[in-house]
Amino acid sequence: MVKFSTAALKRAVVADAKRKAAFPTLFRPESARYPKLQRTEREGQALLTDFYRQAGLNTRNFNRLRKEHSAELSRILEAEKAAAIKRAARVKGTVHSSIIGQAQALQQMTTGNEFFPYPSYNLDKPILIWARPHPNVISDSHIESYNNWAKFRFTSGADSGYETLSFYYLWSNPSPYYAVINATTFVSATGHLKAVATGGLSGIDPTSRYSGIAVTAGLGLWQWWVTPPSHAPYTTQLFAEFEVSASFWDKSATADVSDGAQLTQSMFLVPPNATVIVEALVSVSYWQGHGHMEADFESGDFRVACPVVLISVLTPPSGAVVN
C-alpha cells in the first residue's frame, strides 16, 4: 500500500495547481503588473480629463459626486449583506440537513445486498480540510462524523484568480485485486457574493470596467498510486455566476449562495491495495477590470459543509468473475 501523509497531499495539490497555471484558460493582463500598460492608461485618462474640462465639465464636482455615489453604494451593499446574514440565520441548517438526509438515505440503500451486492464504505471524516492557493482564507473548520464544515472569506481587486476550499477523504482498496468503484459525495454552501465595477471618466467603454464571480462545487478522485499523483476530471455543479459592468458610475451586483450538490464519479478503476484520495470542493473564481469582489462564506451561519463520501464497490472482492 502506498505510503500517505497530509504533507505529501498538500505538495501534490500545489504541484497540480502549478501545472495547470502553466496553461491558463483565461488571461487578462493587469495593468498594475505591466508598466507600459499602466503608462498608456494613465495618459489616456489624462487626455479624457482634459477633453471633459475643455468641454465645460467641472471634473472636480464630478469626482466629488462619484465619491458620494460610491459611498452610498457601499452602504447599500453592506445593508444587503446584513440582510443575507439574517436570511441565513432563519434557514439555518436547512440546506445542510437536506444533504445529510440524502447521504443517510443512500447509505441505507448501499448497506443492503440488493442494489450494491459488494462492500460499501462511508467516509464520514476527512483527513484534511484545506484551501488553495491561499490556505489562510479558512477562518474556522470542524471535523466530526457527518459534521464536517469550514468557513472562509476573501476579497480581491486582481484581474483574475480563484480560491478553492477542499475536503479530502482517503480510501484504500483492501483487496489484492482490481476494484471498480463509484464515489458519491454531498456538498453544501451558504454565503454571500459581491462584485463591484468601478466607474470613472474613462467609462466611455464599459467593457473595460467589469467584475464577475462564479462558484462551483466539485468532486475529484486522486490516483495516489501514480507518480506524481494525478486526478480524474472533476465532476462539477455550478452554484452561482454573474458579472457587472460600469461606465462613469460604480455598478455592483450581489448574490446569495444557499445550495447543495450531490456529485458522483462512476466506474473508477483502482489497482490492488491502492489508495484513492477523494476531493470534494467549493471553488470561487473571479475576473475583473477596474473592479473588486468579495466572497463571504464566513459571517454568521455562512459555511461550506461536506458530511460524507460514499464508496460503492462494483466488483467482487475475490476478483472472480460473476455471471
N, C-alpha and C positions, 0 to 999 in steps of 0.2 A: 504494500500500500504506500502511495506517495506521501512523503512527509509534508505536514501542513503547519503554517503559523500565520497569525494575523498580520505580522510584519511582512511576510512574503506576499500575502494577498494585497496589501497596500502597494507594494513595489510593482506587482503585476498590473494593478489598476492604473497606476501612474504611467507605467511604460506603455500600456494600451492607449491611454489618452494622448501621449506624445506621438505615437504612430498615427493616430487619427488627425492630430493637429497638423501633420505634415501634408495632408491632403484636404484643405478646408473646402467646405461646400459653399461657403459664402464669405466674401472678402470685401469689406467696405473700409478703405483707408481712413484712419482717424487723423485729422489734420494736426492735432497736438503732437503726434509722433513723427510728423514729416514737415520739417521747417519750410520747404518750398511751398507746400500746400497752405501752410499757416500764413506765409507771407502774402500769397496771392489773394487768399480770402480776406486778410486784413486790408489790403489795398483796395479790393473790390468794395468792402464795407465803407471805406473812407470815400470812395467815388460816389456811392449811392447817397451817403450822408450829405456830401457837398451838393449833389443834384437836388435833393429834397430841400435843402436850405435855400438854394438859389431859386427854387420854385415857390418859395414863400412858407414852407413848413417850419414851424417852430419846433426844431428837433429836441430842444431841452424839455419843453412841455410834453412832447410826445413820449419821451423816455420816462418822464415822471408818471404819466398815465399808464405806461407799460408796467412800471414797478407797482403801482397801486393795483392794477389788474392782476398781476402775478401774486401779490399778497392776498388779495381776496380769493383768487383761485386756490391758493394753498390752504386757506381757512376752510373753504368748501370741501376740499379733498380730505382734510383731517376730520371734518364732521362726518363725511361719508364713511371713512374708515371706522370711526367710533360707532356708527350705526351698524356696520358689518360685524364688529366685535359683539355687539348686543344681540344681533341676529344669531350669531354662532352660539352664544350662551343659551338662547331659547331652545335651540335644537341640539343642545349638547349631547353627543353620543349617538345621535340618530344614524348618521352615515356609518360611523364605526361599528355600531351594533348590528347594522344590516349586513355588513360584510362578514362579521363574526358569525351571524346566523347562517349565511351561505357556506362559510367554511365548516361549521359544525354539521350542516346537512350533508355536505359532500363527504365529510369524514365518516359519518354514519353509513353512507352508501358504500364507501370503499372498504369498510370493515366486514361487510357481508361477503359471501362466497359466490354470489350470482353475477355481479357486474364486473368486478375485478377478482378473478379466482386466485391470483398470486399476491404476495405480501404488499401492503401499502404502508407508508411511513408518514407520520405527522411531525414536521419540523416546526415546533412551536416557540423556539427561541433562536434568534440569530446569533452567530458567532461574532458579528461585528455590525455596528451602525456607524457609517462614515460618509463624509461629503467630499466632493472633488469639484473644481480644483482647489477650493479653499475650505479645509476641514473646520476652520473656526467659525463658519456660518452657523453651525449647530450650537444652540444655546442650552439645550437640555435634551436628554434622551432617557429611555427606560426600557429594560429588558425583563420580561416576565412571561410565563406561559400564557399564550393567546393575548398578551397585552404589551405589545412592542410598539413604541412610538418615539418620535423625535420632533423637536421644534427648530425652525431655522428662519432667518430673515436676512435679506441683503438689499443694498441699493447700488446703483451703478450709473455712471454717465458715460461709460465707454461705448465705442461704436458697435461692439457686439460681444457676446460672451454667454456663459451658462454657469449654473450651479446645479449639481446633482446630489441628491440625498439617497443613499442606498442602504438596504438591509441585506446582509449576506448570511446565507444558510449553507450548511455542509451536509452532504450525503455521500456515503461510500457504498459501493456495490459489495455486499457481503459474500457474493457468490464467486467461485473460480471460473465462472462462465460469463459470456457477454450478456448484458441485460438491456432491454428496450424499456424506456420509462416515459411516462407523462408527468410533467411538473405543473402544478396549478398553484397560484397564489392570489391573495386578495389585498389590494392596496386602497387606502382612503386618504383624502387630503381635504383639509378645511383651511382656507386662508383668504387673503385679500391682495389684489394686484393693482398697481398704479403705474400708468405711463404718462409722461408729460413731454410734449414737444415745445421747445422754446421759440417764441416768435422774435422778430426784430425787423429793422429797416431793410434788411436784405431779403425779406419774406416774399418778394415777388414770385419766387419759385418755391412753392410749398413742398416740393418733392425732396428738398434738401433739409427739411426740418420735420423730423418724424421720430416716433418711438413705438416699438412693438414688443409684445411679450407672448410666449407660448409655454404652456405647462403640459407635460406628458408623463403618464405612468408607463412603466416598462418592466419586462421580465427577461432576463438573460441567463443562460447556463454556461458556466466556465468549464472548459476541459482542463482539469488540473493535471492530467497525466501527460500533457504535451509540453514542450519547451520551445519558446516561452508559453505560459498558459494563454489560451485564447478562448473566445466565446462564440457561440452561435448567434446569428442575427436576432436582435431583440424583438419580442412581441410588444406592441405599444398600443396605448389608447390616449387620445387627446382629451385633456380636461378643459382647456381654455386657450383661445388665441385671439388677439386683437391688435390693432395698430391705430395710431392717431397722428395727424399731420397738422402743422401750424403754418401761418403766414406771418402777419405782423404781430398778432397777439398769441400768447401762450394758449395751447389747447391741451386737454387732458382726457383720459378715459380711465375708468376703474372697472374691476370685475371681481365678483366673489367666486371662490372655488369651494364647492361643497359636493364632492363626488367620490364615488368608489369604482373600482375596476376589478374584474375577475380576469386574470391573464393566464394563458396556458401555453406551454411548449410541448409538442407532441412528438412521439416516435424518436426519442433521443437515445442514441446508442452509447452505452457505457462499457468499457472493457472490464475484464475480470478484476475485482478488488480495486478498481479505480475510484477516484474521488471527484465529485462534481460540486462546484460552488454555485449556488442559486442566488442570483442577484435580483431583488425587487427594488424598484426605484421610483422616485418622482423627480423629474428634471425641469428646470426653468431656464429657457433660453430667451435672449433679447437681442434686438438690433435697433440702432438709433443714430440719428444725425442731429446735432443741436437738441439733445433731449436727455432725459434721465428717467429711471424707473425704480420701483420698489416691489419686492415680493415678500410678503409677510405671512409666514406660517408659524408665528411665534406668539403673537399677542393673545391675551385672554385664553379662550378654548381652541384657538387655532393649533393644528398639528398635522403630522403625517403619520399614518399607522400601517403596520403590516403584521397581522396576528399570526399567520401560519403559512407554511408551504406544504402542500400535499404531494408526495411522490407515489405514483402508482406504477408498479412493475408489471409489464405486459408479457413477460416471458417466464417460463418455469425456472425455478432456482436450480434445478438439476442439469439444465442445459439440454434435456431430452426434447425431442420433437413431439408435440401433442397433436394427434389427428382429430 
